[in-house]
Amino acid sequence: MIEIVFGDSAAGSLRIAQSYGKGPYPGSAVGIILRKPDGTSPTRKEIKKARQQAEERERKAWEEAEPMGGNPQDIFSFELSLSIGDITENQPGPKRLRALEQLAGIYPDEKYGARQISDTFRRVKDDFEEISRRILSGEAARIWYSSNPDELCGLIWLAAQLSPQRCGKEYTGSLYAVRLPQWSLDRHGTVFSKTCWGETLPEEWHRYLSLQEILPSGFCSDCLTLWQTLQNENAPLRTVLNGQPVSVPENFYDNFLLRELAAEEEIFHEARLIGKIMGKYRLGISDSFLSLRIEDMIRRGLLKVITQAEKGMPIYHRVLQKQR
C-alpha cells in the first residue's frame, strides 16, 4: 500500500507508526519541560518524578499501540505548501520552488538553506513520478488529508494529476483517503483536535484506519476541474471555506494578526505574537507565512525592528515596536 501525506512531520510519524508497539518496549529517551505555577525552579526530586511519569506514559503508549505495518519506503511526502503562491504549473517547477524558498527564508541558512530546499524539491519530483507509475499500474494508494489548506490543496492537486485527462489512462488500482476528523478521543477519553496529520503521534495512526474511504469513480476528474479553476484564478493565497479550497487575497488572515497585535505592548516579542495566533486560532497556516505578513507590515512602516534574532534562530525571534 502506497501511503501519501502532505508534510514531512506526518511522514516521519507514520514511518515510526508502522512498527510502533511491535515487540517488548525498547525504552526511549524522554525530554520534559517543567514549569511551576509560582515561577520557581523545580527541585531535583520534582524533575525526577516528572521524568518517571513521562517514561511511564511512553511505555504505556507502546504497549497499547497497534503497529500499522507496511514498508517505510512506501511512504511519500509532498510538502509543497500549495495554499501559498503561484500554482499555474501542473508539475512542481521553478515557480513552486520560489514559493518554498520564500517560506524557508525566515529560517537560518544552515538549517533550511537553498541547497536543502533544492534537494527536497528534487526528491518530491522523483517521488511523484514513482507513485504515478505505481498507481497507474494498479497498485493501491492511501491519501491522508485534512481541512488544513496545504493538505486539502495537496489532495486536489494530486488527484488532478492522476485524472485520465492528465494521465491519458484510467488507473486500475484503488485510491483510498483518510480525512482527519475535527474531533478525536485519546486512549484516556480526552477530547482533542488537530489541524493537520503532522500533529499525529506514532501510536495514534492505527486508530484512524476505520475512517478510510475508497475514492469514487470520477473523483480525480472532478478534482482536475476544481484545480484548474484555482489555477486560472492563481490567487496569492488559498484557504478552506465550507470544506473547499477557495482563492483569497494574501492579507486574508491579517485581521487575526492585527487583533492580537492590538493586545500587545508597544514593544513586544514577535515570536510570542506568532505563537499566540497559531495556538489561539488554529488557522492551519505556518509560522513562516505569519512571519512574511509581519515583514510586510514592517515594510509599510507599521512596525519597527528593535533587535535582530540571534544567530541560528528564525528571523522572527526578535523584538518589534509599534509605529503610530
Secondary structure, 3 states (H helix, E strand, C coil): CEEEECCHHHHHHHHHHCCCCCCCCCCCCCCCCCCCCCCCCCCHHHHHHHHHHHHHHHHHHHHHCCCCCCCHHHEEECCCCCCECCCCCCCCCHHHHHHHHHHHCCCCHHHHCHHHHHHHHHHHHHHHHHHHHHHHCCCCEEEEECCCHHHHHHHHHHHHHCCHHHHCCCCCCCEEEEECCCCEECCCCCEECCCCHHHCCHHHHHHHHHHCEECCCCHHHHHHHHHHHHHHHCCCEEEEECCEEEEECCCCCHHHHHHHHHCCCCEEEHHHHHHHHHHHHCCCCCHHHHHHHHHHHHHCCCEEEEECCCCCCCCCCCEEEECC
